[in-house]
Structures are given as C-alpha cells and as structure tokens.
Amino acid sequence: MSDFRLDRTAFKAQTAKEAADQTAYYKQLTWQERLRIANYLNSVAYNYPENNPPRMDKTVFSIRTIEK
C-alpha cells in the first residue's frame, strides 16, 4: 500500500451519479484489497504509520459483573 499517496491539494466536485460510479469500482475489489485501502486511509486520517497502528488503552475499560 505504500504506492498509494493522498493528494491533499486535489478536490473534484461530483454529482451523485459520478460518486455512484466509484462505488462500482470498489465493489469489484476483493475484501482484502478494500481492507488495505481502509487501513491506509485511517493511517492518513489519524496520522500514524500505516503498518503500526496505535494500541488501544485498556486501562480505560473495566470488567464488572451484574449483581442479582
């Protein structure tokens, strides 16, 4: 995925029909390819290295039992 680069200066206004055409392209990809693309876009959006996502802070969560 390192060959994908996001050009933040580019913007293309589209109609709903043109946007739907892109959906058809992504539906042709395998689920693995779509997952790779989603991983790359998340790494760009949240500014972390593509193959090294941040770990979840598990100290925030706690386990509780429901008393009856």
Residue, then its C-alpha position, 0 to 999 in steps of 0.5 A: m500500500s505504500d504506492f498509494r499517496l493522498d493528494r491533499t491539494a486535489f478536490k473534484a466536485q461530483t454529482a451523485k451519479e459520478a460518486a455512484d460510479q466509484t462505488a462500482y469500482y470498489k465493489q469489484l475489489t476483493w475484501q482484502e484489497r478494500l481492507r488495505i485501502a481502509n487501513y491506509l486511509n485511517s493511517v492518513a486520517y489519524n496520522y500514524p504509520e500505516n503498518n503500526p497502528p496505535r494500541m488501544d488503552k485498556t486501562v480505560f475499560s473495566i470488567r464488572t459483573i451484574e449483581k442479582 
